[in-house]
Amino acid sequence: IIKNEGLKRIEIRMNNVCNMSCLHCSNGYSSKWNKIVNDYTPDVLDYELDISQLIEKNDQLGLTENQLIEIIQDVNRNFINLNRVILSGGEPLLNKSFFKVLDLLSEHKNSKNIRLTFYTNLNVGYDIDFDRLSKCLSKFGKTEIAISIDAGEKIYPYFRDGSWNKLNENIKNLKKTNNFSSLETSMSFSAFQLLDLKNIIIDILSLKLSEFRTGLVWTPKYLNPLVLMCRYRKELLYDFDNILSYLEKLPKT
């Protein structure tokens, strides 16, 4: 017998609708990657190099609005001690059900004690309704917006297929309507990031976000940082020392 009172944390990946085709992602998590895969015929070199995003077709995330509503209603009704919710996609801000999900979750009896986080690239191709977003988020006890950036200005358009200027603009507009959510960067580290590490850190710090979260990219294997560490360990450690020296000189605030 499962006692529902024990469930306190849920994570919901809504679907794979996304406007980006990040180099460490795949068609399972990105509809844009899915279009690339469907329109592309792998060649011999793709198989030799094991470019998995181009030669594999993964199961795609895909909850309908009715399924999302059913899940949230079940959670609200049966899991009374819920205090942690994480929402992701794809890109939630492109999901037509996203605001509906937030509204429904805010009806949970424990909403004022719920810590809610959602992951976003904050770089969708239309004007985001920041007023509505902030109003929805204000109904929870604590909210975090984890912005997937994964690059500095130099390689951002290449690695994430987006506009650095648009990202900057959206962060500023979000801050105008929301002074209560924690704005964080979600930074994935692959071989690409190691090659531009100092510029990435400088550019991320310039965005003046609350937190700098990092995670290593293990797959696909050709993006694994160990690929470089095996051959250029000495050079990379030299870079790390320079970056640490740079950070130590920054004002503590």
Buried (B, 14 or more C-beta within 10 A) or exposed (E): EEEEEEBBEBEBBBBBBBBBBBBBBBBBBBBBBBEBBEEEEEEEEBEEEEBBBBBBEBEBBBBEBEEBBEBBEEBBEEBBEBBBBBBBBBBBBBBEBBBBBBEBBBEBEBBEBBBBBBBBBBBBEEEBEBEEBBBBBEBBEBBBBBBBBBBBBEBBEEBBBBBBEBBBEBBEBBBEBBEEBBBBBBBBBBBBBBBBBBBBBBBBEEBEBEEBBEEEBEEBEEBBBEBBEEEBEEEBEEBEEEBEEEEEEEEEE
